[in-house]
């Protein structure tokens, strides 16, 4: 039901004009959870969406809820942009979170039934025959018992430490009489699988059957506690504060981060999930031992740790997953025999991941490492993969004697340890490793390669909206832009000098960076659309991002809407802007796309008096969402798209398809709720369109003229 804010005018300076940031994030995770119930998704993909929603909720609790609890503990009176105190926010978050947890369990119960109907069964031990029970006993004896450590809780054995996201079973048992009752805890080793595959039955060889680890332990608990009578048992899961406290004056930043990461494993308890009623003796015992309140406990009669359902997703049933598709490699680079430099010299090129292979980025850096004419490579690293081919290419270049500079961001949450390892590997190879700023995160994604050709230096730049991570590039929609534009390359060189030498760029011709001037530039671009309307021309803005939080930008968009500028926003996750409010934002529409791929690219389009889409509009790519942290506390970059073919692809193909999407889209309502766009199997899907249609700038010799393509795409927009 819509609340009053959807029916009344809201003043431009009233707190109610903002949607609460944390509740907006929870709404995003609810949309992810809805995909687990979406019958148009294959069954195992729905299981995966449920697992993702559980992992998302864990991270939200570890970081955002923990932060609010810190504010309360320190007596902070900080009020959110929408007018709520930390206590009020935490109260609303807790209530909403409990609703989400209940819905997750209901969803799992339905999925479990559908899995069984499709030959994937989560068995109950009580329904197994004697031979299968014997098999589980042998499995436990050989694969589980040797790594378990049951710990009795008494004055001589205090309650043990349980790591973040750790699962443990508690047992209440007696030996002989009630006076000898004892409680013991059994932490689960993190390397053990949560779901164990049973041998197939002869008559049902195609049925995949699993038994949960906790059920196997319950079955064999007598091996752990011989000559004892079990009175009760329960399962618990711990979620701890996972933010890092960093001292700006730390003399050795790397060692300080190593220590902080180790300390995070022992962070303060934020939530405990239990598989028993809160009033049960074991749960009361846990609360007393771990010194937590009732509000910190979430009781569920369902499965604890739904994130582990990712193991079920790995079942060998391709018929229950999204059909595979062929990832394309840019034809233009193939036309030049795989020579990335020659292809870039011919014309700017953009690669649309995951529909086009991330291998082109790896190939670009490998070629740079092996090219005898390359003299220097500069690279930012925020997140990357294990055995990263990007890092290996940089190591190869450094070992070949090239000048390699790597700006490694230690503050990439949950990737700090991996980044420290990569930094040390690079240093050993002879690369110059820089850790950026203590008070700023280096979040921009840039590579700069410099070659000596005919006695002169020439540079090539790669600009990304996503991380240098081959694995996430298979599921995140991101853009990789390649150019040898001399002006842009000089700007990027100045940005690297800022990152390594703290030297503020004197002037930048094309690149816009945060925290220097990104917010102010965007506000000027928004204001320019207002000027166009006042001059009798169209005013139009399209913007695609992951999150919209910044109050100044939101107020700028509200002002533009009031002046009749048409604004279409594609915001995957958090959106604090309230669209469709009479007198405030009736000219703003907000769409969230949640589907097979995770929308991650940031694209900003401004009509400039020509309307959208238009070959004359201003188009930008960026690493930044529109959030205070991106504008004020991170080094970010935004660059203009000027090449006609790339311009047509980004605005006329990618943005048009996103705005036209029906299958994966939700529309944000004035009351902060989301409504799914009505769709059928025949409805338009941006993801399906990109999988089945080659992009423009990488087409090579087969490409039609950009202008004629733009006309075709404009027709697509009009339909």
C-alpha positions in Angstrom: 0.0 0.0 0.0 1.3 3.4 -0.9 2.1 5.7 2.0 1.1 9.4 2.2 4.3 10.5 0.5 3.1 9.1 -2.8 0.0 11.3 -2.7 1.2 14.6 -1.4 3.7 17.2 -2.4 7.1 17.0 -0.7 9.1 20.2 -0.3 12.6 20.3 -1.9 14.3 20.7 1.5 12.1 18.2 3.5 13.9 15.0 4.8 11.0 13.0 3.5 12.3 13.6 -0.1 15.0 11.0 0.6 14.5 7.2 0.9 16.5 5.7 3.7 19.8 4.2 2.4 19.7 1.0 4.4 16.1 0.2 3.7 16.7 0.8 0.0 19.5 -1.7 0.1 17.2 -4.2 1.8 14.6 -3.6 -0.9 17.3 -4.4 -3.5 18.1 -7.7 -1.7 14.4 -8.5 -1.7 14.4 -8.1 -5.5 17.3 -10.6 -5.6 15.2 -12.9 -3.4 12.2 -12.5 -5.7 14.3 -14.0 -8.6 14.5 -17.2 -6.5 10.7 -17.4 -6.9 10.7 -16.3 -10.5 9.5 -19.3 -12.5 11.0 -17.9 -15.7 14.5 -18.7 -14.2 15.8 -22.3 -14.3 15.5 -24.1 -11.0 19.1 -24.2 -10.0 19.5 -20.6 -10.9 16.7 -19.8 -8.5 18.6 -21.7 -5.8 21.6 -19.6 -6.7 19.6 -16.4 -6.3 18.5 -17.5 -2.9 22.1 -18.2 -1.9 23.2 -14.8 -3.2 20.4 -13.1 -1.2 21.7 -14.8 1.9 25.3 -13.8 1.2 24.2 -10.2 0.5 22.4 -10.1 3.8 25.5 -11.4 5.7 27.6 -8.6 4.2 25.0 -6.0 4.9 24.9 -7.1 8.6 28.7 -7.3 8.9 29.2 -3.7 7.6 26.1 -1.5 7.6 24.3 -2.9 10.7 27.6 -3.0 12.5 28.3 0.6 11.6 24.9 1.7 13.0 25.6 -0.3 16.2 28.9 1.5 16.6 27.1 4.9 16.3 24.7 3.9 19.0 27.4 2.5 21.3 29.4 5.8 20.9 26.3 7.9 21.7 26.2 9.4 18.2 23.2 11.7 17.4 23.9 11.7 13.7 20.7 11.9 11.7 20.4 10.3 8.3 19.4 12.4 5.3 15.9 11.1 5.6 15.6 12.2 9.2 16.2 9.0 11.2 18.5 8.5 14.2 20.8 5.4 14.3 18.4 3.8 16.8 15.3 4.4 14.6 17.2 3.1 11.6 18.4 -0.1 13.4 14.8 -0.7 14.7 13.4 -0.6 11.1 16.3 -2.6 9.7 15.8 -5.3 12.3 12.1 -5.6 11.6 12.7 -5.7 7.8 15.5 -8.2 8.1 13.4 -10.6 10.1 10.8 -10.5 7.4 13.4 -11.2 4.8 14.7 -14.2 6.7 11.2 -15.6 7.0 10.7 -15.2 3.3 14.1 -16.8 2.6 13.0 -19.9 4.5 9.6 -20.1 2.8 11.4 -19.8 -0.6 13.8 -22.6 0.4 11.0 -24.9 1.4 9.4 -24.4 -2.0 12.6 -24.8 -3.9 13.5 -28.0 -1.9 10.2 -29.5 -3.0 10.8 -28.5 -6.7 14.3 -29.9 -6.6 13.0 -33.2 -5.4 10.5 -33.3 -8.2 13.4 -32.7 -10.6 15.7 -35.4 -9.3 17.8 -33.4 -6.7 16.8 -34.6 -3.2 17.9 -33.2 0.2 17.4 -36.4 2.2 16.3 -36.7 5.8 18.3 -39.3 7.7 15.2 -40.8 9.2 14.0 -41.8 5.7 17.2 -43.6 4.7 17.5 -47.4 4.7 20.0 -49.3 6.8 22.6 -49.6 4.1 22.5 -45.8 3.5 22.8 -45.1 7.2 25.8 -47.4 7.4 27.4 -45.6 4.5 26.9 -42.3 6.3 28.5 -43.7 9.5 31.5 -44.8 7.5 31.7 -41.4 5.8 31.5 -39.7 9.1 34.2 -41.9 10.6 36.6 -41.4 7.7 35.9 -37.8 6.5 34.3 -35.9 9.4 35.3 -37.3 12.8 39.0 -36.7 12.3 38.6 -33.0 11.9 35.9 -32.3 14.5 36.8 -30.9 17.9 34.0 -31.2 20.5 34.5 -28.7 23.3 32.8 -29.2 26.7 31.7 -25.9 28.3 32.5 -25.7 32.0 34.7 -23.6 34.3 37.8 -25.4 33.0 36.7 -25.0 29.3 35.3 -21.5 28.6 33.1 -20.9 25.6 35.4 -21.1 22.5 35.9 -18.4 19.9 33.7 -18.9 16.8 34.9 -17.1 13.6 32.8 -14.8 11.5 30.2 -16.7 9.6 31.1 -19.8 11.6 28.6 -22.6 12.2 28.5 -24.8 15.2 26.3 -27.4 16.8 25.5 -27.3 20.5 24.5 -30.4 22.5 23.0 -30.8 25.9 23.6 -34.3 27.2 23.8 -36.3 30.4 25.9 -39.2 31.7 23.9 -41.3 34.2 21.7 -38.7 35.8 20.3 -35.2 35.4 22.9 -33.7 37.8 25.6 -34.7 35.3 24.1 -32.7 32.4 26.8 -31.2 30.2 26.8 -28.7 27.3 29.3 -29.1 24.5 29.9 -27.1 21.3 31.1 -28.5 18.0 32.4 -25.9 15.6 32.2 -26.8 11.9 35.6 -26.8 10.1 35.2 -24.3 7.2 36.7 -26.7 4.7 34.1 -29.4 5.1 31.2 -29.4 2.6 27.8 -28.5 4.0 26.0 -31.0 1.6 27.3 -34.6 1.2 26.4 -36.5 -1.9 24.9 -40.0 -1.2 25.7 -42.9 -3.6 23.0 -43.2 -6.3 20.3 -45.9 -5.9 20.3 -48.6 -8.5 16.7 -47.9 -9.6 17.2 -44.1 -9.5 20.7 -43.6 -10.9 19.8 -40.2 -12.3 18.7 -38.8 -8.9 21.2 -36.7 -7.0 20.9 -37.0 -3.3 22.4 -34.9 -0.5 22.5 -35.1 3.3 23.4 -32.0 5.3 26.5 -32.1 7.4 24.6 -31.3 10.6 22.3 -34.3 10.0 25.3 -36.6 9.6 26.8 -35.3 12.9 23.5 -35.7 14.7 23.3 -39.3 13.4 26.8 -40.1 14.7 26.9 -37.9 17.8 27.4 -41.0 19.9 30.9 -41.4 18.5 31.7 -37.9 19.8 30.0 -38.3 23.2 30.0 -42.0 24.0 28.0 -43.4 26.9 25.8 -40.2 26.9 22.2 -39.4 26.5 21.4 -36.5 24.2 18.8 -34.1 25.7 18.7 -31.3 23.1 20.7 -29.9 20.3 20.7 -26.8 18.1 22.7 -25.1 15.3 24.0 -21.6 15.4 25.7 -19.2 13.0 27.7 -16.2 14.0 27.9 -12.8 12.1 30.6 -10.4 13.3 31.5 -6.8 12.7 33.8 -6.9 9.6 34.8 -3.3 9.1 38.4 -2.3 9.6 39.7 0.4 11.9 42.7 1.9 10.2 45.1 4.4 11.9 46.0 7.1 9.4 49.4 7.6 11.0 50.4 3.9 10.8 54.1 3.7 10.0 53.9 0.5 8.0 50.6 0.5 6.2 50.8 -3.1 4.9 51.6 -4.6 8.3 48.9 -2.5 9.9 46.4 -3.9 7.4 47.6 -7.4 8.0 47.0 -7.0 11.7 43.6 -5.3 11.1 42.4 -8.1 8.9 43.3 -10.7 11.5 41.5 -8.7 14.2 38.4 -8.6 11.9 38.0 -12.3 12.3 37.4 -11.6 16.0 35.1 -8.7 15.5 32.2 -7.9 17.8 29.2 -10.2 17.4 26.4 -8.5 15.4 23.9 -11.3 14.9 23.5 -14.9 15.9 21.1 -17.2 13.9 19.8 -20.1 15.9 17.7 -23.2 14.8 15.7 -23.2 18.1 13.2 -20.9 19.8 14.8 -18.0 21.7 13.4 -19.2 25.0 15.0 -22.7 24.7 17.7 -23.5 27.3 20.5 -23.8 24.8 19.7 -20.5 23.2 19.5 -18.8 26.6 22.9 -20.4 27.4 24.4 -19.0 24.1 23.1 -15.5 24.9 24.7 -15.6 28.4 28.0 -17.0 27.2 28.3 -14.6 24.2 26.8 -11.7 26.1 24.2 -10.7 23.5 20.6 -9.5 23.8 17.4 -10.9 22.4 17.5 -8.3 19.6 20.8 -9.8 18.4 19.3 -13.3 17.9 17.3 -14.4 14.9 15.5 -17.7 15.5 14.5 -19.9 12.5 13.1 -23.4 12.3 14.5 -23.7 8.8 18.0 -24.1 7.4 20.8 -22.1 9.0 23.3 -20.7 6.5 21.4 -20.5 3.2 24.5 -19.1 1.6 25.8 -22.7 1.5 23.2 -23.5 -1.1 25.8 -22.5 -3.7 27.0 -26.1 -3.2 23.7 -27.4 -4.6 24.0 -25.0 -7.5 27.1 -27.0 -8.6 25.0 -30.1 -9.2 25.7 -31.6 -12.6 22.4 -30.6 -14.1 22.9 -28.2 -17.0 19.3 -28.6 -17.9 18.3 -26.8 -14.7 20.6 -23.8 -15.4 20.7 -20.9 -17.8 21.6 -22.2 -21.3 25.2 -21.4 -22.2 26.0 -18.7 -24.7 29.1 -18.0 -26.8 31.1 -15.2 -25.5 32.3 -13.0 -28.4 35.8 -11.7 -29.0 36.0 -8.3 -30.7 36.2 -8.8 -34.4 38.3 -5.7 -34.8 41.2 -7.1 -32.9 40.9 -10.3 -34.9 41.0 -8.2 -38.1 44.4 -7.0 -37.0 45.7 -10.5 -36.3 45.3 -10.2 -32.6 47.4 -7.0 -32.4 45.6 -4.9 -29.7 47.8 -1.9 -30.3 47.1 -1.8 -34.0 43.4 -2.2 -33.5 43.3 0.6 -31.0 45.4 2.9 -33.3 42.8 2.3 -36.0 39.9 3.5 -33.8 38.7 3.6 -30.2 37.1 0.4 -29.2 34.7 -0.6 -26.3 34.2 -4.1 -25.1 30.9 -5.0 -23.3 31.4 -7.7 -20.7 30.3 -10.4 -20.1 28.9 -10.6 -23.6 32.3 -9.9 -25.0 35.3 -11.7 -23.5 37.4 -10.2 -20.7 40.3 -12.0 -22.4 40.8 -8.9 -24.6 41.9 -7.0 -21.5 44.3 -9.8 -20.5 45.6 -9.9 -24.1 46.2 -6.2 -24.1 48.4 -6.4 -21.0 50.2 -9.6 -22.1 51.0 -8.0 -25.4 52.3 -4.9 -23.5 54.5 -7.2 -21.3 56.0 -9.0 -24.3 56.3 -6.1 -26.8 59.9 -5.0 -27.1 58.8 -1.4 -27.8 56.8 -1.0 -24.6 58.8 0.9 -22.0 56.2 1.5 -19.2 53.0 0.1 -17.8 50.9 1.8 -15.1 48.0 -0.1 -13.5 45.4 0.3 -10.8 44.4 -2.8 -8.9 41.3 -2.7 -6.7 40.0 -6.3 -6.9 41.3 -9.2 -8.9 41.2 -13.0 -8.9 43.4 -15.8 -7.5 46.2 -16.6 -10.0 45.3 -13.3 -11.7 46.4 -13.2 -15.3 46.5 -9.4 -15.0 49.0 -9.6 -12.1 51.0 -12.3 -13.9 51.3 -10.0 -17.0 52.6 -7.2 -14.8 55.1 -9.5 -13.2 56.2 -10.7 -16.6 56.7 -7.1 -17.8 58.6 -6.2 -14.7 60.9 -9.2 -15.0 61.5 -8.2 -18.6 62.9 -4.9 -17.4 60.0 -2.7 -18.3 59.0 0.1 -15.9 55.9 -1.3 -14.1 53.9 0.8 -11.6 51.0 -0.9 -9.7 48.7 1.2 -7.5 47.3 -1.5 -5.2 44.3 -0.5 -3.0 44.6 -2.2 0.4 41.1 -1.0 1.5 39.1 -3.1 -1.0 36.8 -4.7 1.6 37.2 -8.5 2.0 40.0 -8.5 -0.6 42.7 -6.9 1.6 44.6 -10.1 2.2 44.7 -11.0 -1.5 45.8 -7.5 -2.4 48.7 -7.6 0.1 49.8 -10.9 -1.5 49.7 -9.5 -5.0 51.6 -6.4 -3.9 54.4 -8.5 -2.5 54.6 -10.7 -5.6 54.8 -7.6 -7.8 57.5 -6.1 -5.6 59.6 -9.3 -5.7 59.4 -9.1 -9.6 60.7 -5.6 -9.6 57.5 -3.6 -10.0 57.0 -0.3 -8.2 54.1 -0.8 -5.9 52.2 2.2 -4.5 49.4 1.9 -1.9 47.7 5.1 -2.8 46.2 7.2 0.0 45.4 6.3 3.6 42.2 8.4 3.7 41.0 7.7 0.1 40.3 4.5 -1.7 41.7 4.2 -5.2 38.6 2.9 -7.0 39.2 4.0 -10.6 40.1 1.3 -13.1 42.9 2.3 -15.4 45.8 0.9 -17.4 48.3 3.1 -19.2 50.8 1.5 -21.6 53.6 3.6 -23.2 55.6 2.5 -26.3 58.5 4.0 -28.1 57.8 4.1 -31.8 60.0 5.8 -34.4 61.8 7.7 -31.7 58.6 9.0 -30.1 56.5 7.8 -27.2 52.9 6.8 -27.7 50.4 5.8 -25.0 47.4 3.5 -24.9 44.8 3.6 -22.2 42.3 1.1 -20.9 39.4 2.5 -18.9 37.1 0.2 -17.1 33.8 0.5 -15.2 34.5 -2.7 -13.4 37.4 -4.5 -11.7 40.4 -6.3 -13.3 38.8 -9.6 -12.3 38.3 -12.3 -14.9 35.8 -14.3 -12.8 33.4 -11.4 -12.0 33.7 -10.3 -15.6 31.7 -13.4 -16.5 28.7 -12.2 -14.5 29.0 -8.4 -14.1 27.9 -6.2 -17.0 30.8 -3.8 -17.4 32.6 -1.8 -20.1 36.2 -1.7 -21.2 37.3 1.3 -23.3 40.5 1.3 -25.2 42.0 4.4 -26.8 45.3 6.0 -27.9 43.9 9.5 -27.8 46.9 11.6 -26.9 44.9 14.1 -24.8 43.1 11.4 -22.8 46.3 9.5 -22.2 48.0 12.7 -20.9 45.1 13.2 -18.5 45.4 9.6 -17.3 49.2 10.0 -16.8 48.4 13.0 -14.6 46.0 11.0 -12.6 48.7 8.3 -12.0 51.1 11.0 -10.9 48.4 12.1 -8.4 48.1 8.6 -7.1 51.9 8.0 -6.8 53.2 11.4 -6.0 50.1 13.2 -4.5 50.6 15.8 -7.2 47.2 17.5 -8.0 46.7 17.8 -11.8 47.0 21.4 -13.0 44.4 20.9 -15.6 42.6 18.0 -17.2 41.1 18.3 -20.7 38.9 15.2 -20.8 39.1 13.3 -17.6 37.0 14.2 -14.6 38.1 12.8 -11.3 36.9 12.6 -7.7 37.4 13.9 -5.1 38.5 16.9 -7.2 35.5 17.9 -9.3 33.3 15.0 -10.3 30.3 16.1 -8.2 30.5 19.7 -9.4 30.9 18.6 -13.0 27.8 16.4 -12.8 25.8 19.2 -11.2 26.8 21.6 -14.0 25.8 19.0 -16.6 22.4 18.6 -14.8 22.0 22.4 -14.7 22.8 22.7 -18.4 19.8 20.5 -19.2 17.7 23.0 -17.2 19.2 25.8 -19.3 18.2 23.9 -22.5 14.6 23.7 -21.3 14.5 27.4 -20.5 15.9 28.1 -24.0 13.0 26.1 -25.5 15.1 23.0 -26.3 14.7 19.4 -25.0 16.2 18.6 -21.6 16.9 15.0 -21.1 19.2 12.9 -18.8 19.9 9.1 -18.8 22.1 7.7 -16.1 23.0 4.1 -15.2 24.7 3.2 -12.0 24.7 0.8 -9.0 23.6 3.3 -6.3 22.2 6.8 -6.0 22.7 8.3 -2.6 24.4 11.7 -2.8 22.0 14.4 -1.5 23.4 17.2 -3.6 23.0 15.2 -6.8 19.5 14.1 -5.8 18.5 17.6 -5.1 20.0 18.7 -8.5 17.8 16.0 -10.2 14.7 17.1 -8.3 15.4 20.7 -9.4 15.8 19.6 -13.0 12.6 17.6 -12.8 10.7 20.7 -11.5 12.0 22.6 -14.6 10.6 19.9 -16.9 13.8 18.0 -17.7 13.0 14.3 -18.5 15.1 12.0 -16.4 15.5 8.2 -16.8 17.6 6.5 -14.2 18.7 2.8 -14.2 19.8 2.2 -10.6 20.5 -1.5 -9.8 20.7 -1.2 -6.0 20.3 1.6 -3.5 18.3 4.6 -4.6 17.5 7.3 -2.1 15.7 9.5 -4.7 11.9 9.3 -4.6 10.5 9.4 -8.2 7.1 10.4 -9.4 6.2 12.8 -6.5 3.9 15.6 -7.7 5.7 18.9 -7.8 9.1 17.3 -7.0 10.0 14.5 -9.2 7.1 13.7 -11.6 9.6 13.8 -14.5 11.9 11.2 -13.1 11.6 7.4 -13.6 13.8 4.9 -11.8 14.3 1.4 -13.1 16.2 -1.5 -11.4 17.4 -4.4 -13.5 17.9 -7.7 -11.7 18.5 -10.8 -13.8 21.0 -13.3 -15.1 23.9 -10.8 -14.9 24.7 -8.2 -12.3 24.4 -4.7 -13.7 27.6 -2.9 -12.9 28.5 -0.4 -15.6 28.2 3.3 -15.0 27.0 5.4 -17.9 25.8 9.0 -17.9 24.1 10.7 -20.9 23.1 14.4 -21.2 21.0 15.5 -24.2 22.5 19.0 -24.4 19.4 20.4 -26.2 19.2 17.5 -28.6 17.1 15.1 -26.6 18.0 11.4 -26.1 19.1 9.4 -27.8 21.1 11.7 -30.1 24.5 11.5 -31.9 25.1 15.0 -30.4 24.4 14.1 -26.8 27.2 14.1 -24.2 28.0 10.5 -23.0 30.4 9.6 -20.1 31.7 6.3 -18.7 32.7 6.2 -15.0 34.0 4.0 -12.2 31.8 5.9 -9.7 28.3 5.6 -8.4 26.6 8.7 -7.3 27.3 8.4 -3.6 29.1 10.7 -1.1 31.8 8.0 -0.6 32.6 8.0 -4.4 32.7 11.8 -4.7 34.5 12.6 -1.4 36.4 9.5 -0.2 37.5 7.7 -3.3 39.7 8.4 -6.3 37.3 7.9 -9.2 37.4 8.8 -12.9 34.8 9.8 -15.5 35.6 10.2 -19.2 33.7 11.4 -22.3 32.8 9.0 -25.1 33.6 10.9 -28.4 34.2 8.3 -31.0 30.9 8.1 -33.1 30.8 4.3 -33.2 31.5 3.9 -29.4 29.0 6.7 -28.7 26.4 4.9 -30.7 27.0 1.6 -28.9 27.0 3.0 -25.4 24.0 5.3 -25.7 22.0 4.0 -28.7 22.5 0.3 -28.0 23.3 -0.3 -24.3 21.3 2.5 -22.8 18.4 2.1 -25.1 18.2 -1.7 -24.4 18.3 -1.1 -20.7 15.5 1.5 -20.8 13.5 -0.8 -23.0 14.0 -3.9 -20.8 10.8 -5.6 -19.5 11.8 -9.1 -18.4 14.3 -8.1 -15.6 13.0 -4.6 -14.6 11.4 -3.1 -11.5 10.1 0.4 -11.3 10.6 2.4 -8.1 7.4 3.9 -6.8 7.0 7.2 -4.8 6.4 5.3 -1.6 9.8 3.5 -2.0 8.3 0.2 -3.0 9.3 -1.5 -6.3 6.9 -3.0 -8.8 8.0 -5.6 -11.3 7.4 -4.5 -14.9 4.7 -6.8 -16.4 6.4 -9.3 -18.7 5.9 -12.5 -20.6 8.4 -14.9 -22.2 8.2 -12.8 -25.4 8.9 -9.6 -23.6 12.2 -7.7 -24.3 15.2 -8.6 -22.2 18.3 -6.4 -22.4 20.5 -9.4 -21.3 19.1 -11.6 -24.0 19.5 -8.9 -26.6 23.2 -8.4 -25.7 23.8 -12.2 -25.8 22.3 -12.5 -29.3 23.4 -9.2 -30.9 27.1 -8.3 -31.5 28.2 -4.9 -30.2 29.1 -2.1 -32.6 32.6 -0.8 -31.9 34.2 -4.3 -32.0 32.6 -5.4 -35.3 35.6 -4.7 -37.5 35.2 -4.9 -41.2 31.5 -6.0 -41.0 30.4 -2.8 -39.3 27.9 -0.5 -41.0 28.3 3.2 -40.8 27.6 4.4 -37.2 25.0 6.9 -38.3 22.8 4.2 -40.1 23.1 1.9 -37.0 22.1 4.8 -34.8 18.9 5.3 -36.9 18.1 1.6 -36.4 18.6 1.8 -32.7 16.5 4.9 -32.5 13.7 2.9 -34.1 14.2 0.3 -31.4 13.8 2.9 -28.7 10.5 4.2 -30.4 8.9 0.8 -30.5 
